[in-house]
Every structure is written in structure tokens, then in C-alpha cells.
Amino acid sequence: MKLNRARIVQIISLLVAHVITLIILANFLDGFSYTTLRSLVTMTILVAVAQSLFWWVFITLFSWLPFWLYPLMTFILNGAFIMVVGNLIPGITISNIATGIWISIWLTVINAILGGILSLDQDAQFDRNVTRRMVEKRGKPTTTDVPGFLFLEIDGLGEAILRRAIEEGHMPTLKRWLDTGSHKLIGWETDFTAQTGAMQTGILLGNNTDVPAYRWWDREVGKVVMSGIPKDAQAIEARLSSGKGLCSDGGASRGNMFSGDATESMFTFSTLLNKSRGRGPSFYFYLASPYVLARLITRFVIVVVKEWWEAAAQRRRKDKYTVSARNLAYAFLRAFMSATLQDLTTYTVISDVLRGVPAVYALFAGYDDLAHFAGMNSPEAIEELHETDRYFARIENAVKGAPRPYHMVILSDHGQTIGPTFKAAYGMTLEELVKKLVKADDKVFVSLETDNAWENINAVLNESVNSTARTAGVVRRMLKSKEKEGMVDVMPDQEAVEKIDAEAKDSNEVVMGSGCTGLIYFTQSKQRMTFEKIQDTYPELMIGLANHPGIGFIMVNSEEFGPMVMRMGGIHYLSDDRVDGIDPLAIYGPRAAEHLRRESSFTNCPDIVVNTLLDPETQEMPGFENQVSHHGGLGGPQNHAFVMYPSVLPYDGQPVIRAENVYKLLRGWRDHVQNPVAG
């Protein structure tokens, strides 16, 4: 750690803040008093200097304790430590351990607040002095010269916004990598359905066949399949896995939708039901310190207040697009996604690094979640990228002390495209439009919203209750009323979720939204309904959709001509790429037809695929969900993701198209480095 001018200012600022905090605490805590300001300054300095000694003693003497005792013992011992040190200073009186504990907690809270303001390296200090030693005691590090891989995904970040954030200095760690030549940056083009469910199956498993959307109607079994439901995610991975996923052969999955055949996984939807799986260090390992626990709580509260302020600022600056979903309650979901979950993921990855795990794939979802409601270009979304960059800097710092070298690869699974909600732009939702055009007294099942944040909360809670740690029993008992079929579900609309399949089966039409894409199924048919059959049954539906000013195209399958893409004024026949009239795909990129052909080949491709209209100049398009920025289909930045990789790794310069080819690139690097015979 270099003691430069900036560091000296940080130390002095922290010292002053601690002294002020102690003055305030002396007026509120009965068991704490002081006589002179000098005694408080002395106490602050001694506590700071002796803290590293405390952690050495704790780890050396108490690391044999069961995990559930770590938080309790650290609180008690840290309180006793502060009491003893304080009472050794003339003029300071700390009457009991409880008072020492409260002093420790409040100093930790101040550290957490100032850490973000002053860019302190307390996380790095904790990683160096505590996490590494805990890993050495518990983690059995693997020492080797063969490099490992860290695949760190920024969910929903498009290539163009990444380049802008780097150029403007919002992501200094990634900028340094590019400026020094240690890394290179390439873009890649997503599949038609630009969303995490299909992109992560492709990237992590090398296969996303028959994943037509984030959620879809399974004709064969007659149910709605949702990528974010653990039971469905497990079935999807079992169907697509070849056993050679990106994280196989000793790798770890952290915070993902799918595990990539990982040997260890945590916070991963597809493995939550597998209670016998490897996790790595216990979930409670990261709560070993009152610093970690207080930091998580403090940052959560800070982000809640920050979101309320920034949401109000968005209204004051009168952004072009806003949504009602960015309300007071959303602040708590944002705090979980951008603070708690990303913090826990970072701690987990650092422990993986310090153990020498050969490959780790970790998802950082804070940007994607916030961009949906604030806008992908909003100041707060760009600031979230800065926070993500700081996580990467922490991980990079941990790599320096790892038992093996690591290649750090940063990538995204898709981007986002901004635009108004379909209802705001055209006065009705997709559900209302379909019901109007069907002109029948049919029951229509509709699902136009995605609850990624709640699904991630459920993942963390299920990780807690399914852990073998003793504390898991306490958590399991607390959440017993929210448990069903072995899974915890705290989503507010839990009863509606449980009725999805029953309601869908009882409906004639199923209408779902996926960003700019609408999916329409007719449940009475066990096979994809043809253009001719739909036209005979619902004569107003397809012409009404194709001629709507907000819809860029619809895709249906014809008995006579095969898959067709239609819009007012033109038809694109996908079987032979013949176009009659105006090509409805002309504005969606040169590979639009290729992507749609593959989508149309899926067993559970919707009977009608609906895609909203892209403005080729502004690159904006409406979305069917209640979001400012969205993704899930064709059009704009959502289809352009990126990979930033170490320059020493081979790349032939060919365009990377579709998620399955991202897998080939990443897995090829693993094999090239870790298994040269296979690579």
C-alpha cells in the first residue's frame, strides 16, 4: 500500500470521522466516556493499529469454531478488544463489553460509508488480512503454475455503452487494462432472444436449443416454463448439458441462472434443488466479520436512500422515458441487487481465487436491473458500472496473492434497447391488443413482467436454508411458512405464481412479453399452429398485428411457404430469403433472417412471434414490459454484447455470432491453457 498524498488525506479524513463518531457515541452510550479530545484521538489510532493484531489472533486461535459461531464470536471478541484497548488510555472509560460492541459496530458503519466516498481500500485490506487467512485455514488452496480463468459477466451491458463508460473514465480498472495492452475488447452478436435465460445456456453449456425466450409455453406438457424458476432451470440444464460446460472439471458458478456443469455452485438457479452439490466455503463464511455484516447492512440502507433521491432526480430532469415501476418499493430491490448480492458474489469469487479454483463464472446483475427502470444511459446506471469496476479491482487485487495465475475475462450476455412502453406509446398493452383483434370471448393468459430481482432474492434465501451449516436451520425455521415443495418463495405475488400453469391451461391464448418481443401461443394445439389455421380461426389477428404502427414484424409458420416474417407492405420468406414488397427485416441487421430461422426451428417457438418497431435513426423501440430499457428480441443495442479478454489468449478475428459460439471461444481458451492436448 503506497502512502501517497491521496492516501494521507484518506487516513486523516477517516481519523477525524472516527473521532467525531466517538464524541457522539459518548453522549448516547452510558458505558462510554472521555475527558479530553487527545484521549479520543489516541484511542482511534490505537484501535486502528491493533485491529490487524486482533484478526491474526482470531484466525489463529478461533478458526476451528463452527461457522455459525463466527459472527457471534467476532462481535464479542471485537467488543472486548475495544474495551480493553480503550481502558488502557488515560481519560477513556468503557464499562462493559456491550458498549465495546456498539462502538465497534458504529465505527464499522462509518468505515462503510466513507469507503465509498473516499475510495478507501478497506475491502482490499480485509481480503488481504482476513479472507486469505481464513481460506488458508479452511479452503485448502491448490498451488500450480497453470492459469485459472475468471469469467465475470456484467448482465445487460451493451458494447457501445461499455466503450463509452471506459472512454469517459467511469471504469478505470478496465480502461487501464486496455491502455496497457493487457486486454483486448471485441463485440459479439446475440441470438434472436437477447436475454439471460437463452444467452447463459449458450455461453455456459454450449447449447441453447429450444430456449425460445425467458419464459414460454411448453406444448407437450402443457405448462409455462420459466428460466428463473429453480425446477425449470434445473430441467433446462439437464436437457442441454453435455457434461463439458464452461465450469466443468473443478469450476465454480456464482450468482448465475445456469451452472455450466460447475463442480461448485452458489446462488445459481439450476442447482438450488441439488442439496448435495459442492458450494465451496460455507455461505456464512462471508459473515465471519462484523465488518462484513455491518458493511452489507449499511450499504443496503445507503442504496435505498440513494435510489429514492435518484428517482426523484429523474423526475426533476424530466427524462424522456420513465416507468411507474420505479417506485418507493423498488429501492429495496435495487439495494439487494446492486449492493448485497454483488458484495456476496465478490467475497465468494475472492475466496475461489485464494483457493486456486480452476475456473469461475460469476454474474454481476446490478447494472441490468437498474438500467431497466432508470435507463441504460442514465447517470445512475453509469455510476453502477463504476461500482462494478471497483468490484473487479478488488478481485484483481486478490489475484496477486492467489496460489495460481489467473486470466480475467469480462463479458456480457446481451445489451439493452431504450424506448417507451408499448402502452405509453400506443395506448394499449399487448394483451389488450390481442383481445381486441381476437374478437372472441376467449380466456387469455398474460405474463408481461419479469421479476429477476425477486428470483435472485429467492436464490439467496434458498442457498441459506439448503446449506449444511447449522445456522441454516435457524433460517429454515424462520422461512417455513414461505416454503413449498422444498423451495422458499417470498415473491409478493406468490399465490399468482402458483396458479400460472392452471390459469394458462384453462386459457385459449397465452400471451407473454420479453422486452420488445411478444409471444402468442394457442393452447388448444399440441403443435405450432400454422399461418393458415390461425387465419381461419382468428381472421383479424395477424393482419391487425402486422399493420399496427408499433409492431415491426410478426413471424408465423405457413404450411405452404414455411416460416414467414410479415409487416404491412412486405413479406420475407425465411425458407429461401425471398422478399415480396418491403423487407420487414431490413432495419434489424444483416443476420436478422438467420436468427429468426433458428428461432422458428425450436419445438416451442410461439405460434406468433411479435417484435416491436425499431427506429433506425435513434435505435429506440417500444417494449411490452414496464421498463425504460429492455431486451429479449431483435433491435438496437440489445443484440450487441462484448468480451474483454487477455491479449495473450488466441483469437482469430472472426465475428462471434450467437451465444453458443461465445462458449466455443471461452471453452477453447480453457482447453488451450489448462488442457493443451484437448485444446
SVG drawing of the C-alpha trace seen along z (x, -y; Angstrom):
<svg xmlns="http://www.w3.org/2000/svg" viewBox="-67 -19 71 54">
<polyline fill="none" stroke="black" stroke-width="0.4" points="0.0,0.0 1.6,-3.3 1.5,-6.2 0.9,-9.0 -0.8,-12.3 -4.2,-11.0 -3.8,-8.1 -2.7,-10.6 -5.8,-12.6 -7.9,-9.5 -6.3,-8.5 -6.7,-11.9 -10.4,-12.1 -11.1,-8.7 -9.4,-9.6 -11.5,-12.8 -14.7,-10.9 -13.9,-8.3 -13.2,-11.0 -16.4,-12.7 -18.3,-9.4 -16.7,-8.7 -17.8,-12.1 -21.3,-11.5 -21.3,-7.9 -20.1,-9.3 -23.3,-11.3 -25.5,-8.3 -23.8,-5.3 -24.0,-5.2 -20.9,-3.0 -18.6,-5.2 -17.0,-8.5 -13.8,-10.5 -12.1,-13.5 -10.0,-15.0 -10.1,-15.2 -6.5,-13.9 -7.6,-10.7 -10.2,-10.1 -7.6,-10.7 -5.2,-8.2 -8.0,-5.6 -8.8,-5.9 -5.2,-5.5 -4.6,-2.5 -7.7,-0.7 -6.8,-1.1 -3.3,0.1 -4.2,3.0 -7.1,4.2 -4.8,6.3 -3.4,8.0 -7.0,8.8 -7.7,10.6 -4.5,12.5 -5.4,13.7 -8.9,14.5 -8.0,16.5 -5.1,18.3 -6.9,19.3 -10.6,19.5 -10.7,20.7 -11.6,24.2 -15.0,22.9 -18.1,23.9 -19.1,21.3 -22.3,20.3 -20.2,19.1 -18.0,16.8 -20.3,13.7 -21.2,14.1 -17.6,14.6 -16.2,11.7 -18.8,9.3 -18.0,10.4 -14.2,10.5 -14.1,7.3 -16.2,5.6 -13.9,7.0 -10.8,5.9 -12.1,2.3 -13.0,2.3 -9.5,3.4 -7.6,1.1 -9.9,-1.9 -9.5,-1.4 -5.7,-1.4 -5.8,-5.0 -5.9,-7.7 -9.2,-9.6 -11.2,-6.8 -13.8,-4.7 -15.6,-1.7 -17.5,0.0 -18.5,3.3 -18.3,5.5 -21.7,4.5 -20.5,0.9 -17.4,2.0 -19.5,4.0 -21.7,0.9 -18.5,-1.2 -17.2,1.4 -20.4,1.5 -20.7,-2.2 -17.1,-2.6 -17.6,0.1 -20.7,-1.7 -18.7,-4.9 -16.0,-2.9 -18.5,-1.5 -20.0,-5.0 -16.6,-6.7 -15.3,-3.7 -17.5,-4.6 -16.9,-8.4 -13.1,-8.3 -12.4,-5.2 -10.7,-3.6 -9.0,-0.2 -10.6,1.3 -12.0,4.1 -8.6,4.9 -7.2,4.8 -9.9,7.2 -9.3,9.5 -5.5,9.5 -5.6,9.8 -8.8,11.8 -10.2,13.6 -6.9,15.0 -6.0,16.3 -9.5,17.8 -9.1,19.6 -5.7,20.9 -7.3,22.4 -10.5,23.7 -10.1,23.7 -7.2,26.0 -5.6,23.8 -4.3,25.5 -0.9,24.3 0.0,24.6 1.6,22.6 -1.3,23.5 -3.5,20.3 -7.1,20.3 -10.0,18.4 -12.3,15.8 -15.3,15.2 -17.0,12.1 -20.3,11.2 -21.9,7.7 -25.5,8.6 -27.2,6.5 -24.3,4.2 -24.1,3.5 -20.8,3.0 -21.4,-0.7 -22.2,-1.7 -19.1,0.2 -16.9,-1.7 -18.4,-5.0 -18.1,-4.2 -14.4,-3.3 -13.6,-6.3 -15.2,-8.7 -13.3,-7.2 -16.2,-5.6 -14.5,-2.2 -10.8,-3.0 -9.8,0.7 -11.0,1.8 -9.5,-1.3 -6.1,-0.6 -6.2,3.0 -7.0,1.7 -4.5,-1.2 -1.6,1.0 -2.4,3.6 -3.0,6.4 -6.6,6.9 -8.5,6.5 -12.1,5.8 -14.4,7.4 -18.1,7.3 -20.4,10.3 -23.9,10.6 -26.6,12.3 -29.3,14.8 -32.8,13.5 -33.9,13.8 -31.4,11.5 -32.0,12.4 -30.1,14.2 -32.0,17.5 -31.0,18.3 -27.7,16.5 -26.4,18.2 -27.4,21.7 -25.4,20.9 -22.4,19.4 -22.2,21.8 -23.4,25.0 -22.6,24.5 -26.2,25.3 -29.4,23.1 -31.5,25.2 -35.2,24.9 -34.9,22.0 -37.1,19.6 -37.5,16.9 -37.1,16.2 -40.4,18.0 -42.5,19.9 -45.4,22.3 -44.4,26.0 -46.9,27.6 -46.0,31.2 -46.5,31.0 -49.0,28.1 -47.2,25.7 -45.4,22.4 -41.6,22.8 -39.7,20.0 -35.9,19.9 -35.8,18.1 -37.7,20.9 -35.2,23.4 -37.2,26.5 -37.4,25.3 -33.8,24.1 -32.7,27.5 -34.6,29.3 -33.3,27.0 -29.7,27.5 -30.2,31.3 -31.6,31.4 -28.9,29.2 -25.8,30.3 -23.1,32.4 -21.1,32.6 -18.5,30.3 -19.9,27.0 -17.7,23.9 -17.3,24.5 -16.9,28.3 -13.7,30.0 -13.5,28.3 -15.0,24.9 -17.5,22.8 -20.7,20.9 -21.6,17.8 -24.9,16.0 -25.9,17.4 -29.1,18.8 -27.2,21.9 -24.1,23.6 -22.2,24.7 -21.7,28.1 -19.8,26.5 -18.3,28.6 -19.3,26.0 -22.2,23.6 -23.8,20.9 -26.8,18.6 -27.3,20.5 -30.9,21.2 -30.3,24.5 -28.6,26.1 -30.6,24.8 -32.6,28.1 -29.4,30.1 -28.7,30.1 -25.7,32.4 -23.8,30.2 -20.5,28.6 -20.6,25.0 -17.1,24.1 -16.7,22.2 -19.9,22.0 -22.4,19.3 -21.9,18.0 -18.1,17.7 -18.6,14.2 -20.4,13.1 -17.5,14.1 -16.7,10.5 -18.8,7.7 -17.1,5.6 -18.8,7.6 -22.1,7.8 -22.3,4.1 -21.0,3.2 -23.7,5.1 -26.4,3.6 -25.0,0.1 -24.6,0.3 -28.2,1.6 -29.6,-1.4 -27.4,-3.8 -28.6,-2.4 -32.2,-2.6 -31.9,-6.3 -29.8,-6.9 -32.4,-5.3 -35.2,-7.5 -33.1,-10.5 -32.1,-9.5 -35.6,-8.5 -36.8,-12.0 -33.9,-13.5 -35.0,-11.5 -38.5,-13.1 -36.9,-16.6 -34.7,-16.3 -37.8,-15.0 -36.2,-12.1 -37.7,-11.2 -38.9,-7.8 -39.9,-6.8 -42.0,-4.0 -44.2,-3.6 -42.3,-0.5 -39.6,-2.8 -41.4,-3.4 -40.5,-3.6 -40.6,0.2 -38.1,0.7 -35.4,-0.9 -35.2,2.2 -34.9,4.5 -32.2,2.3 -30.3,2.3 -30.4,6.1 -29.3,6.5 -26.6,3.8 -25.2,4.0 -26.0,7.2 -25.9,9.7 -22.9,8.2 -21.0,7.9 -21.6,11.6 -20.7,12.6 -17.4,10.7 -16.5,12.2 -17.2,15.7 -15.1,15.1 -12.2,13.8 -12.3,16.9 -12.4,19.0 -9.3,17.1 -7.5,17.6 -8.2,21.4 -7.0,21.7 -10.3,22.8 -9.5,23.5 -12.5,21.6 -15.1,19.3 -18.1,17.8 -19.8,15.0 -22.7,12.7 -22.9,9.1 -26.5,8.1 -26.8,4.6 -26.4,2.6 -29.0,4.7 -31.6,4.4 -31.2,0.6 -31.0,-0.2 -34.4,1.4 -36.0,-1.2 -33.6,-4.2 -32.5,-3.8 -29.3,-2.2 -27.7,-5.6 -28.9,-7.3 -26.3,-8.8 -27.2,-6.3 -26.8,-3.3 -23.3,-4.6 -22.4,-5.1 -23.4,-1.5 -20.8,-0.5 -18.2,-2.4 -19.2,-0.4 -18.9,2.8 -15.5,1.8 -14.5,1.4 -15.5,5.0 -13.3,6.1 -10.4,4.1 -10.9,5.9 -10.8,9.3 -7.8,8.2 -6.0,7.3 -6.9,10.7 -5.4,12.5 -2.0,11.0 -1.9,13.3 -3.6,16.3 -1.8,19.8 -2.1,19.8 -2.1,17.1 -5.5,16.1 -6.8,14.8 -9.6,12.3 -12.3,12.2 -15.0,9.6 -18.1,10.2 -21.8,9.5 -24.7,11.7 -26.6,9.1 -27.3,5.3 -30.4,3.2 -32.5,1.1 -34.3,-2.0 -37.8,-3.1 -41.3,-3.8 -43.6,-1.1 -45.9,0.1 -48.9,-1.1 -47.4,-4.6 -46.7,-4.8 -49.9,-3.3 -52.4,-3.4 -52.8,0.3 -50.8,3.3 -50.1,6.3 -52.8,8.2 -55.4,5.5 -54.4,5.5 -54.6,9.3 -58.0,9.4 -59.3,6.7 -58.2,8.5 -59.3,12.0 -62.9,10.7 -64.0,13.8 -64.9,14.5 -61.7,16.5 -59.8,16.7 -56.3,15.2 -53.5,15.9 -51.0,13.0 -47.5,12.7 -45.8,9.4 -43.5,8.8 -40.2,10.4 -39.2,10.5 -35.4,11.0 -34.8,9.2 -37.3,11.4 -35.9,14.5 -32.4,13.6 -33.7,12.9 -35.3,16.4 -32.0,17.8 -30.1,16.3 -32.7,17.4 -32.8,21.0 -29.0,21.1 -29.3,20.2 -31.9,22.8 -30.3,25.6 -26.8,25.1 -25.4,27.7 -24.3,25.0 -26.0,25.1 -27.3,21.5 -29.3,22.7 -31.6,24.5 -32.5,21.2 -33.1,19.5 -35.1,22.6 -37.4,22.3 -37.9,18.6 -38.9,19.1 -41.0,22.3 -44.3,20.5 -42.8,19.5 -41.6,23.0 -43.3,25.1 -42.0,28.4 -38.6,27.8 -38.2,24.2 -38.6,20.9 -40.6,18.3 -41.0,14.8 -42.2,13.1 -45.1,10.8 -47.4,12.4 -46.6,15.9 -50.1,17.2 -50.4,15.9 -47.1,17.7 -48.5,20.9 -51.6,20.6 -49.7,19.8 -50.0,23.3 -53.6,23.8 -54.6,20.5 -52.6,21.0 -54.1,24.4 -57.6,23.0 -56.9,20.3 -57.3,20.4 -54.4,18.0 -51.2,17.4 -49.6,14.0 -46.1,13.3 -43.7,10.4 -39.9,10.4 -38.8,6.9 -39.6,5.8 -40.9,9.3 -44.3,10.7 -45.1,14.4 -48.5,15.7 -49.5,19.3 -52.8,21.1 -53.1,23.8 -55.6,26.0 -52.9,27.0 -50.2,29.6 -48.1,28.4 -47.2,25.0 -50.3,23.6 -49.8,22.7 -50.5,19.4 -53.4,20.9 -55.0,22.3 -54.6,19.1 -56.1,17.1 -59.1,19.4 -59.6,19.2 -58.8,15.6 -59.2,13.7 -58.5,10.3 -55.5,11.2 -52.4,11.4 -53.4,8.5 -54.2,6.4 -50.8,7.1 -48.8,6.7 -50.5,3.4 -50.1,1.9 -47.8,-1.1 -45.8,0.0 -45.1,3.5 -42.0,4.0 -42.9,7.6 -44.6,10.8 -43.3,14.3 -45.6,17.3 -45.2,20.7 -47.0,21.5 -48.0,25.0 -47.2,23.9 -44.2,21.5 -42.6,22.3 -41.6,19.6 -42.7,16.1 -41.9,12.6 -44.6,10.1 -45.3,6.4 -47.6,4.0 -46.2,3.7 -43.9,6.8 -43.2,10.4 -39.8,12.1 -40.0,15.9 -37.3,17.3 -37.0,20.7 -35.4,19.1 -34.9,15.5 -37.3,14.3 -38.9,10.9 -42.1,9.6 -42.6,5.8 -40.7,4.0 -38.4,6.3 -39.7,6.1 -36.2,7.2 -34.1,4.6 -33.7,2.4 -32.9,5.2 -29.4,6.1 -27.9,8.4 -28.3,11.6 -31.9,11.0 -33.3,13.7 -30.6,16.2 -31.6,15.6 -35.3,15.9 -34.9,19.1 -33.3,20.7 -35.9,19.4 -38.6,20.7 -37.0,24.2 -37.5,24.6 -40.1,27.0 -41.8,24.5 -41.4,21.5 -44.5,19.3 -47.4,19.6 -46.9,15.9 -43.7,14.0 -44.3,10.3 -41.4,7.8 -41.9,4.0 -40.7,1.4 -37.1,0.2 -36.4,-3.4 -33.2,-3.0 -32.0,-6.6 -32.5,-6.7 -32.1,-3.0 -35.2,-3.1 -38.1,-0.8 -41.1,-0.1 -41.1,2.7 -44.0,4.8 -42.8,4.8 -43.0,1.9 -39.4,0.8 -37.4,-2.1 -34.7,0.1 -35.4,3.7 -34.2,6.7 -35.5,10.1 -35.7,9.8 -34.3,8.1 -33.4,4.4 -30.8,1.9 -28.1,2.2 -29.7,5.2 -28.2,7.6 -24.6,6.3 -22.7,7.7 -18.9,7.8 -15.9,9.9 -12.8,8.3 -10.1,10.8 -6.3,11.1 -4.2,10.3 -2.1,13.4 -5.1,15.6 -5.6,16.6 -8.4,15.1 -8.7,15.5 -10.6,12.2 -13.7,13.8 -17.1,12.4 -18.6,14.1 -22.3,14.7 -24.7,16.3 -24.0,17.4 -23.0,21.0 -20.0,19.5 -19.1,17.5 -18.9,20.8 -16.6,22.2 -14.3,19.2 -14.2,19.3 -14.0,23.1 -11.4,23.1 -9.3,20.8 -9.7,23.0 -8.7,26.1 -5.8,24.3 -4.3,23.2 -5.4,25.9 -5.6,29.0 -3.3,28.4 -4.0,31.9 -7.8,31.2 -7.3,27.6"/>
</svg>
